[in-house]
Amino acid sequence: MLVCLCVHRNSVHSLRKRSSQEWSQSVFHVETNNSTAPPASRTHSEPQTPPSPLPLAEPTGQVTSVESRESPSLFDSQRRRTKTRSSSSMTTLHRDTMSSERTSRLLQEKQMLMEEVKAQKELVWILHKALEASQLEKRTCAEFLAATGEQERLELLRHRERQTADLRGRLEEARAEVESAKRSQAQSEAQVVDLQEHVRLLEEKNNAKQEVIIKLSDQLTTCMSDTPRPSGCGLDSRTFRQLQQQLENLKDDMEAYQTQNRFLNSEIHQLTRLWRTSSEQEKSLMVKCAYLEAGNCQMESRYLNVLRQLQEVKALDPVQQTAIQKMIEDALKGELKSVVKLNVTRDLDEYGFKIIPDYEVEDMKLLAKIQALEIRSHNLLHQEGGEHPLLARWAQYLAGRSDDDHIPSPELKGLLRGGVPQEYRQRVWRWLVRARTRTVREHRPERYQQLCEKSRTSPHPACRQIQLDLHRTLTTNQNFSSPSSPALQQLRRILLAFSWQNPAIGYCQGLNRLAAIALLVLQDEEDTFWCLVAVVETIMPQDYYTKNLVASQADQRVLKDFLVEKLPRLAAHFEDHSIDVSLITFNWFLVVFVESLPSDILLPLWDAFLYEGTKVIFRYALALFKYKEDDILKIRDSVEIYQYLRFFTKTISHSRRLISIAFSDMNPFPGRLLRNRRALHLERLQGELRELEEQQREFVTESAIHKDKELNAVASEDDEEL
């Protein structure tokens, strides 16, 4: 507070001192002007004595010297009038100059004073803020001192810390808004520049057209003026009449064509209106048909679910069981092509995945039929405008942005959580991968080509295992189903290059699936290689794919902790039936759900995973259990629970509902808590591994000692026998 008052006093003192100096300088100039004013006044009062001889007077006298000899009195009077007028004009000019200078100085002083006043207002505002802060601090100190116990003071401190954290959050939000405003302003300025350039081009084009019109008009005028008159001769007259007749005929033809054109335009307008009406009716009928078909699929799905539940009932007599089994067989034999396929032409999605999964187990075929009906119903209900809002939002976000212009922001985070449309997924993934590997790629731009050359010349020890796993990669995908598929050869080169890129890992089973899903989306070997590098070396924790998989095991323990917190009923159910969920979820984490989820859920999961990291895996794992929690709780047998957990992820058809559970129902999900628990369990696991290694060494040592004792005993017995 004292500092602010000192600043105020110094500012006021400097203002007074500066103002006094400026006023004294202004008074000095005014006195100077007054000292120069009297000669001008004397010039008006005494015109017969000019102040100084003017150089223009002598030439004037020389011009009129002939007339001065004839009339000297006239010459003298004229000369006096001329001198008087010149001296008066000079005095007036001098006065105007001095007054304009004085006015300019006064305006400058006025501007300086206005700036000083503005500065003083800002200073007063700062002092007000400082006063408010000091009063707030005073009240806080008073409350703190008025607190009777340490607990109340601690609560006050915690309250202030929460307020500080809230203010920091607001500051970050304000900074993000400023950055967003700057980006939008830059975009607007770029659009203005483009529009100005477009206007300039249009003006140039318009000017060029006007010049052409003027030239043509001049040529027409010249031709009309040079055209011979029809009265010149008989031939020219006849030619002129023929031209006039042709002109009249052409006018008649033009009127006929215009009439015909109006008639045809009206016909076209009516046909267009009829076509639009019929299109709207057809669209309405298609929507109604889709809703009816979706309702039919839902009814049939419920019917099959009832049959499935009745099949599991043990209290039915043999006749009823036989009837239900017969009904199930009839339902499975029915060829419902409109159900098995999402449309008439294809049963694969854009990336080559089967839309309806195949179940080899006979008991799962009924479940596959039910799932096909649910997927068909869901797509029929959401095919009209389901993806259009998302596509429009992504088109608006990516408009005018280059691959290096994507700055991490809450807007981008929300878009990625909702999923990237297939039209933009390749571009967005490429940017996400380059953002995570930019430093390495800038230092070694030819890294992939060098590693491919090295893998050709020097076979890696993991080459044989890679070759064996190639034919086990995404067997349900059309692009990897054939042994001669080009995608398999690309995948082989990518995995061999990575084995040389990261010798500590080399190759781990599961990397083939990570690389395969990246290759399907990115459609480029080098981008896929760097995507694999980004996932293994920057997104996943260290030692996630090493031989002991210690980080992967730590994540399974972290998942169990979150399962107890977020889904306590399900965790207790697993505990009661001795279910170890890591037997199911370990593979989820290792390959990021590849081949565990349908492609329409897997790819949006990867969209968010490449941006946010491993937290997305935990969110989706918990969301999957939450999605099917009621169904799992109904199962009371451990074997059936394990059997259900093996395939239940492929029965999920409502991707939007799962996304909502993952990113809304699982909140709050702080990253700091995840990191702390991961570090805790990793430390415990490493300690357990060290103890296990110590026990192994002790066992080996004891075994060797025991073996030596046995050998010694046998040798001593042989000696005694001898």
Secondary structure, DSSP 8 states (H G I E B T S, - for coil): -HHHHHHHHHHHHHHHHHHHHHHHHHHHHHHHHHHHHHHHHHHHH-TTS-SS--TTHHHHHHHTHHHHHH-HHHHHHHHHHHHHHHHHHHHHHHHHHHHHHHHHHHHHHHHHHHHHHHHHHHHHHHHHHHHHHHHHHHHHHHHHHH--SHHHHHHHHHHHHHHHHHHHHHHHHHHHHHHHHHHHHHHHHHHHHHHHHHHHHHHHHHHHHHHHHHHHHHHHHHHHHHS--TTS-HHHHHHHHHHHHHHHHHHHHHHHHHHHHHHHHHHHHHHHHHHHHHHHHHHHHHHHHHHHHHHHHHHHHHHHHHHHHHHH-SSS-HHHHHHHHHHHHHHHHS--HHHHSSSSS-SB-TTSBBSS----SGGGHHHHHHHHHHHHHHHHHHTTTSSHHHHHHHHHHHTT--TT-----HHHHHHHHH---HHHHHHHHHHHHHHHHHHHHHH-TTHHHHHHHHHHHS--TTHHHHHHHHTTSSTTBTTTSSTT-HHHHHHHHHHHHHHHH-TTT---TTHHHHHHHHHHHH--HHHHHHHHHIIIIIIS-TTSSSTT-HHHHHHHHHHHHHHHHH-HHHHHHHHHTT--THHHHHHHHHHTTTTTS-HHHHHHHHHHHHHH-THHHHHHHHHHHHHTHHHHHH---HHHHHHHHHHGGGG---HHHHHHIIIIIT----HHHHHHHHHHHHHHHHHHHHHHHHHHHHHHHHHHHHHHHHHHHHHHHHHHH-
